[in-house]
Amino acid sequence: MSLSENERQIVVNLELEKAKRTFDDMSFCLQEGKWEAAANRLYYALFHAVSALLICDGYNVKSHRGTMALFGEHYIRTGIFERKDGSLFSDLVIMRDNADYNCFFEATEEKLAPYMMQFHEQERAMRGQFDIPRQ
């Protein structure tokens, strides 16, 4: 399905709004000490931000794995973003899966803190590179 420029901008803005709401949810979870939920929300905040970027540039986003693959192919391999940005996405998928499905995994503030810093760096790079307005 191809979107008109106006439709594309609407979807990009919706994805960015979703990313912000999800990040706000993550912040609330952190305040409440709900680390597994925070790990889940952090992954989804990044997922929606990356989806917005891909859609903005005309790529079809259909799945989580597809989003990761497109991000790697068009932004990491081309050098627009650094390898660590692709690693952040991969690491957060693993952490989210563990937090959601592995009863032996315990998310902690210490485990989440480095990813929070990387998330903020990547978000700034995305907004700077593609001039995405802050919501």
C-alpha positions in Angstrom: 0.0 0.0 0.0 1.4 3.3 -1.0 0.6 6.5 1.0 0.2 10.0 -0.3 2.6 12.5 1.2 -0.1 13.9 3.4 -1.1 10.4 4.6 2.5 9.5 5.2 2.9 12.6 7.4 -0.2 11.7 9.4 1.1 8.2 10.0 4.6 9.5 11.0 3.0 11.9 13.5 0.8 9.1 14.9 3.9 6.8 15.3 5.8 9.7 17.0 2.9 10.3 19.4 2.7 6.6 20.2 6.5 6.6 20.8 6.1 9.5 23.2 3.1 8.0 25.1 5.0 4.7 25.4 8.1 6.4 26.7 6.0 8.3 29.2 4.5 4.9 30.3 8.1 3.6 30.7 9.0 6.6 32.9 6.0 5.9 35.1 7.0 2.2 35.4 10.5 3.3 36.4 9.1 5.5 39.2 7.0 2.6 40.4 9.9 0.1 40.3 8.2 -2.0 37.6 11.3 -2.9 35.7 9.9 -5.7 33.5 7.1 -3.3 32.3 9.7 -0.5 31.9 11.8 -2.8 29.6 8.8 -3.6 27.5 7.8 0.1 27.2 11.3 1.2 26.3 11.5 -1.4 23.5 8.1 -0.2 22.1 9.1 3.5 22.4 12.1 2.7 20.2 10.0 0.5 17.9 7.5 3.3 17.2 10.2 6.0 16.8 12.1 3.8 14.3 8.8 3.0 12.5 8.1 6.7 12.2 11.6 7.2 10.6 11.1 4.4 8.1 7.6 5.5 7.2 8.9 9.1 6.8 11.4 7.8 4.3 8.8 5.8 2.3 9.4 2.3 3.7 6.5 -0.1 4.5 6.6 -1.2 8.1 4.8 -4.5 8.5 6.3 -6.4 11.5 8.8 -6.0 14.3 11.4 -8.2 12.6 10.8 -6.3 9.3 11.3 -3.0 11.1 14.6 -4.2 12.5 15.7 -5.5 9.2 14.8 -2.3 7.3 16.5 -0.1 10.0 19.6 -2.2 9.7 19.6 -2.3 5.9 18.9 1.4 5.2 20.3 3.2 8.2 23.0 1.1 9.9 24.7 -0.5 6.9 24.7 2.8 5.1 26.4 4.6 8.0 23.5 7.0 8.7 23.4 5.5 12.2 26.1 3.7 14.1 26.2 0.0 14.7 25.5 0.6 18.4 22.1 2.0 17.3 21.3 -1.3 15.6 22.6 -3.1 18.6 20.3 -1.1 20.9 17.3 -2.2 19.0 18.4 -5.9 19.1 19.3 -5.7 22.8 16.0 -4.2 23.7 14.1 -7.0 21.7 16.0 -9.6 23.8 15.4 -7.7 27.1 11.7 -7.2 26.3 11.3 -10.9 25.4 13.0 -11.9 28.6 11.0 -9.5 30.7 7.7 -10.6 29.1 8.2 -14.4 28.8 11.2 -15.6 30.9 10.2 -16.2 34.6 13.9 -16.5 35.5 14.8 -13.1 34.1 14.7 -10.2 36.5 14.9 -6.7 35.0 16.5 -4.2 37.3 17.3 -0.5 37.3 21.0 -1.3 36.7 20.1 -3.4 33.6 17.9 -0.7 32.2 20.1 2.4 32.9 22.6 1.9 30.0 19.8 1.4 27.5 18.0 4.5 28.7 21.1 6.6 27.9 21.5 4.9 24.5 17.8 5.5 23.8 18.2 9.2 24.4 21.3 9.5 22.2 19.6 7.6 19.4 16.4 9.7 19.7 18.5 12.9 19.4 20.3 11.5 16.4 17.1 10.5 14.7 15.5 13.9 15.2 18.6 15.7 14.1 19.3 13.6 11.0 15.7 13.7 9.7 14.5 17.0 11.2 11.6 15.2 13.0 9.9 17.8 15.2 9.8 17.1 19.0 6.3 16.2 20.0 
